[in-house]
Structure formats: structure tokens, C-alpha cells
């Protein structure tokens, strides 16, 4: 199966801080109608009264006006760049607010806002798994906001109880394997987590770096919750013997499987779908037999944001079909967690089931992720992340 989607990458910038467009976007009559219809659609809900709907529309109108007064917004995105670019461009076109964006891994964003300590150079965080978001909550680096469109979420699991972050999508953790290489090497496809420890997989496994990637932090938390702390650290110590490289980004290993740079990648299966639909039909997706966990891709406002109203409007936009329904058109096939969104058929066609996951303990992850990452490096490198071999634990 091959489906080239390179056309979707047109307009995506390759690095640095990028402006989505002209800062003096004029609102045409068509745009004004679309905007009004969008706001109305976001506030339509059979569970609320017409009076509440009218109040919500009025509140959103006031927020839009205040955001336009601020005139600009800076987004740090930890989703894939094609989706980040498309989401930022659509926001700019829809509201006439200039958007600058930069693609950074979740670990990079967390480190950046931690160093800036309440005086952030960005306004909002978009995409990437919530474990680093929860670290930022504990550190007091996110600004709570009670979003109107949070009513569209399919459950309370997909938001921080105090409004520090909101979920926009759900990704399933698993393996992506180069089946051609495994056949050539006469090695079986791994079926479960413990299979990855087999000696025949030495040098064939790709993971992401927990000091930079939220995906890796989720993998660590998943093993701790499945196996217990001490057994999980012993697992990672053994697994390290088979790991070829720890990439900076969580999606990095998935991009190495098709070309054969690594044979087995551990990460989110929607990243594997992206690679398959890009033409790498030598990739097979594997859901671990003993169970797996999931990410909640989130969005949040940085504490001390310089454009607070534009930031709040971004949250409302991110919690609407206007934003999430374009993900599948831009190389992102995660399940969506909004009741009024359209699920990506591609994920369903590849046999993924968003409900076939473990009961992930987000509170334990919030309280202990930083410690578990330290323990991981102590087990794997006998030291800290700073002492890790940078040729294997990539930060660039």
C-alpha cells in the first residue's frame, strides 16, 4: 500500500521560528461569516439551554475581540510540523491574528519555559504527550483557564482538573517494524514488550531520549506501571543492550524504520501510519500482546504569556473541529478526543482501537516522572542524562 502525501508538506518550514503569514490579514465578508458560523457551531450543544448557548457565543465574541487587539500569538508545537503549520495557518486566517510558531520536542519546551521561569517567550503549547505538561503543572509553569469548548471533550480524563491543559488527541503506544529486514535476517516480529530483550534484536531497536521526548517518558511510566519500579529499571538496563539509538524526538524512531536505519521502533503507532502512507509499505504495526498505554496530546497556556487573550482563543480553537479535523489531512492520524470531531478512518483501517489500552495512572506520572527519568539514566548509563553518550542519546 502506497499513498504519497508529499503535497501536504508544501508550506511547512524546516526549522526556526516561523511566521504563518502576513500580520495584517484582512477579514473578508466570507471570513466573517465563517468565523461566526464556527463560533456558533462550537457553542451548539443539545445538553445546554439556548440562554447558555447565547452566553457562550457572547463570551467567545468578546474573547475574539480582545485577542485581535493583542494582534499576535507565539505557539510552541510538539506535534508533527505539518499539522503544527496547518493549525497555525488556519488560526491566523480565521481570526486575523499573526501567528509565529516553532516545532520543539516536549522536553525542549519544558526545559525552555522552566529556564524562562514565568516570563515565557511563547504563549501556548500545542501537541505532545501530557507527561511533560504535568511536570510543568507541578512546577507552576502553566496558566489555568476554564475553556468554554471543554464541554466537547469525551471525558474528564482528557483535561487537567484545574484547567492547566486540555487534551486534543489520543495516541496508542506500540512497535513499528521493518518486516523486510526481519525476513532477511530470519528473525520473528516481536509480539510483546519482553520480546524486545531477545539477543537477536541487538542493535535493531530505536527508542527516543527521555531527556528530550515526552514519548520516552510515557514508555518509562508505562513499564513502571506494568512491571513495578525496580523490575522496570532492570528491563530498561537489559533493553539498552539492543538499542541502536535514542532519538531527540518521539517520532524519530518511526522515521528510521522504513529506510532500514533501525528495524524495530518503539513509539506511537499513528507515526507508523504516517510513514506507511508516505510510501513505506515495508512497515508493520504491532500492538504489544500484554497491553499498552496511550498518550493524550494536549494544549496549554504558559504562565506569564504576553498575549493572554490570544492564548485563550487558541485553546478554544484547539478544542474545536476547526483545528483537530485537519490533523488527518496533515500527516497526523491520532484518535480525537472531542465529541464533535471526525475520527481519522486511517487509524481504524489499520486496526487500532483507542479503547484497547491499560488504565494509565496520570497522577502517578504527574508526581514521579522526573524521578523515574533520573532512575532510568542511573540504570542505563550509571549516571545522569548529562553524562549519557550523545552519539546514542541524541539531543540534536
Buried (B, 14 or more C-beta within 10 A) or exposed (E): EEEEBEEBBEEBBEEEEBBBBEBEBEBEEEBEEBBEEBBEEBBEBEEEEEEEBEBBBEBBEEBBEBBBEBEBBBBBBBBBBBBBBBBBBBBBBBBBBBBBBBBBBBBBBBBBBEEBEEEBBBBBBBBBBBBBBBBBBEBEBBBBBEBBBBBBBBEEEBBBEEBBBBBBBBBBBBBBBBBBBBEEEEBEBBEBBBBBBEEEBEEBBBBBBBBBBBBBBBBBBBBBBBBEBEEBBEBBBEBBEBBBBBBBBBBBBBBBBBEEBBBBBBBBBBBBBBBBBBBBBBBBBBBBEEBBBBBBBBBBBBBBBBBBBBBBBBBBBBBBBBBBBBBBEBBBBBBBBBEBBEBBEBBEEBEBEBEEBBEBBBEEBBBBBBEBBEBBBEBBBEEEBEEBEEEBBBBE
